[in-house]
Amino acid sequence: MIERIFELGAVVISIIGSIIIIKSNVKKYIILYIASSMAGALLCLLFVAMGFYSFPVKLVPLSPIPIIEMFTTIPFYVLVGVRYSPQKLAVENSVLLGTCAHRDGIGSVRVISSG
């Protein structure tokens, strides 16, 4: 019973968070949401079919994988990662790769190759 409450809470938080992030750029984030949910579900189904792991507690008991969780929490983590870390990573990676990154006043990062 407690497991289902935690799963349901994670699903609700993921849905709310995803909606908030998707509102900032609908076209970009909805495509990313759909792609990441499909990839997550397919990989999970593949791993279950190969016997690497199983899920004894799921919100939909008839499914071999936690399908609701795969279509809500996994895409939410991807959206959070894309929404909140690329600018910092672009600047850090530009130093490692020997390129120059320039932040404009809007908050986006433009990477200029060193040559």
C-alpha positions as a Markdown table, in Angstrom:
| # | Residue | x | y | z |
|---|---|---|---|---|
| 1 | Met | 0.0 | 0.0 | 0.0 |
| 2 | Ile | 2.7 | 2.5 | 0.9 |
| 3 | Glu | 4.6 | 1.7 | -2.4 |
| 4 | Arg | 1.5 | 2.7 | -4.4 |
| 5 | Ile | 1.2 | 6.0 | -2.5 |
| 6 | Phe | 4.8 | 6.8 | -3.3 |
| 7 | Glu | 4.4 | 5.8 | -7.0 |
| 8 | Leu | 1.2 | 7.9 | -7.3 |
| 9 | Gly | 2.9 | 10.8 | -5.6 |
| 10 | Ala | 5.8 | 10.6 | -8.1 |
| 11 | Val | 3.4 | 10.4 | -11.0 |
| 12 | Val | 1.5 | 13.5 | -9.8 |
| 13 | Ile | 4.6 | 15.5 | -9.2 |
| 14 | Ser | 6.0 | 14.5 | -12.6 |
| 15 | Ile | 2.8 | 15.5 | -14.4 |
| 16 | Ile | 2.7 | 18.9 | -12.7 |
| 17 | Gly | 6.4 | 19.5 | -13.3 |
| 18 | Ser | 6.2 | 18.4 | -16.9 |
| 19 | Ile | 3.3 | 20.8 | -17.6 |
| 20 | Ile | 5.2 | 23.7 | -16.0 |
| 21 | Ile | 8.3 | 23.0 | -18.1 |
| 22 | Ile | 6.4 | 22.3 | -21.4 |
| 23 | Lys | 4.6 | 25.6 | -21.1 |
| 24 | Ser | 7.9 | 27.5 | -21.6 |
| 25 | Asn | 8.4 | 26.0 | -25.1 |
| 26 | Val | 5.6 | 23.8 | -26.2 |
| 27 | Lys | 6.9 | 22.5 | -29.5 |
| 28 | Lys | 10.4 | 21.7 | -28.3 |
| 29 | Tyr | 9.5 | 20.1 | -25.0 |
| 30 | Ile | 6.5 | 18.1 | -26.2 |
| 31 | Ile | 8.6 | 16.4 | -28.8 |
| 32 | Leu | 11.3 | 15.7 | -26.2 |
| 33 | Tyr | 8.6 | 14.4 | -23.8 |
| 34 | Ile | 7.1 | 12.0 | -26.4 |
| 35 | Ala | 10.5 | 10.8 | -27.5 |
| 36 | Ser | 11.9 | 10.2 | -24.0 |
| 37 | Ser | 8.7 | 8.4 | -22.8 |
| 38 | Met | 8.8 | 6.1 | -25.8 |
| 39 | Ala | 12.5 | 5.4 | -25.4 |
| 40 | Gly | 12.1 | 4.8 | -21.7 |
| 41 | Ala | 9.2 | 2.4 | -22.1 |
| 42 | Leu | 10.8 | 0.5 | -24.9 |
| 43 | Leu | 14.1 | 0.1 | -23.0 |
| 44 | Cys | 12.3 | -0.9 | -19.8 |
| 45 | Leu | 10.2 | -3.5 | -21.8 |
| 46 | Leu | 13.4 | -4.8 | -23.4 |
| 47 | Phe | 15.1 | -5.2 | -20.0 |
| 48 | Val | 12.1 | -7.0 | -18.5 |
| 49 | Ala | 11.8 | -9.3 | -21.5 |
| 50 | Met | 15.5 | -10.2 | -21.2 |
| 51 | Gly | 15.0 | -11.0 | -17.5 |
| 52 | Phe | 17.3 | -8.2 | -16.1 |
| 53 | Tyr | 14.6 | -7.1 | -13.7 |
| 54 | Ser | 10.9 | -7.2 | -12.8 |
| 55 | Phe | 8.4 | -4.9 | -11.2 |
| 56 | Pro | 6.3 | -6.5 | -8.5 |
| 57 | Val | 4.5 | -3.2 | -7.6 |
| 58 | Lys | 2.9 | -1.3 | -10.5 |
| 59 | Leu | 0.0 | 1.1 | -10.8 |
| 60 | Val | -1.3 | -1.0 | -13.7 |
| 61 | Pro | -0.9 | -4.6 | -12.5 |
| 62 | Leu | -1.5 | -6.3 | -15.9 |
| 63 | Ser | 1.4 | -4.5 | -17.6 |
| 64 | Pro | 4.8 | -6.2 | -17.5 |
| 65 | Ile | 6.4 | -2.7 | -16.9 |
| 66 | Pro | 5.2 | 0.3 | -14.8 |
| 67 | Ile | 3.8 | 1.9 | -17.9 |
| 68 | Ile | 2.3 | 4.9 | -16.2 |
| 69 | Glu | 5.5 | 5.7 | -14.4 |
| 70 | Met | 7.5 | 5.2 | -17.7 |
| 71 | Phe | 5.3 | 7.8 | -19.4 |
| 72 | Thr | 5.4 | 10.4 | -16.6 |
| 73 | Thr | 8.5 | 10.2 | -14.4 |
| 74 | Ile | 11.2 | 9.3 | -17.0 |
| 75 | Pro | 10.2 | 12.2 | -19.4 |
| 76 | Phe | 10.0 | 14.6 | -16.5 |
| 77 | Tyr | 13.6 | 13.8 | -15.5 |
| 78 | Val | 14.7 | 14.3 | -19.1 |
| 79 | Leu | 12.8 | 17.6 | -19.3 |
| 80 | Val | 14.4 | 18.8 | -16.0 |
| 81 | Gly | 17.8 | 17.9 | -17.3 |
| 82 | Val | 17.4 | 19.7 | -20.6 |
| 83 | Arg | 15.6 | 22.7 | -19.2 |
| 84 | Tyr | 17.9 | 23.5 | -16.3 |
| 85 | Ser | 21.4 | 22.4 | -17.2 |
| 86 | Pro | 22.4 | 23.1 | -20.9 |
| 87 | Gln | 23.8 | 26.6 | -20.4 |
| 88 | Lys | 26.1 | 25.6 | -17.6 |
| 89 | Leu | 27.2 | 22.5 | -19.4 |
| 90 | Ala | 27.8 | 24.4 | -22.7 |
| 91 | Val | 30.2 | 26.8 | -20.9 |
| 92 | Glu | 32.0 | 24.0 | -19.0 |
| 93 | Asn | 32.3 | 21.8 | -22.1 |
| 94 | Ser | 33.6 | 24.7 | -24.2 |
| 95 | Val | 36.5 | 25.1 | -21.8 |
| 96 | Leu | 37.3 | 21.4 | -22.0 |
| 97 | Leu | 37.0 | 21.3 | -25.8 |
| 98 | Gly | 39.1 | 24.5 | -26.3 |
| 99 | Thr | 36.2 | 26.5 | -27.7 |
| 100 | Cys | 34.8 | 29.8 | -26.6 |
| 101 | Ala | 31.3 | 30.1 | -25.2 |
| 102 | His | 29.5 | 33.5 | -25.1 |
| 103 | Arg | 26.5 | 34.2 | -23.0 |
| 104 | Asp | 24.2 | 36.7 | -24.6 |
| 105 | Gly | 21.8 | 38.9 | -22.5 |
| 106 | Ile | 18.8 | 36.6 | -23.0 |
| 107 | Gly | 20.4 | 33.7 | -21.2 |
| 108 | Ser | 21.3 | 31.5 | -24.2 |
| 109 | Val | 24.8 | 30.3 | -24.9 |
| 110 | Arg | 26.6 | 30.5 | -28.2 |
| 111 | Val | 29.7 | 28.3 | -28.7 |
| 112 | Ile | 32.3 | 29.7 | -31.0 |
| 113 | Ser | 34.9 | 27.2 | -32.3 |
| 114 | Ser | 38.5 | 28.0 | -31.7 |
| 115 | Gly | 39.4 | 27.0 | -35.1 |
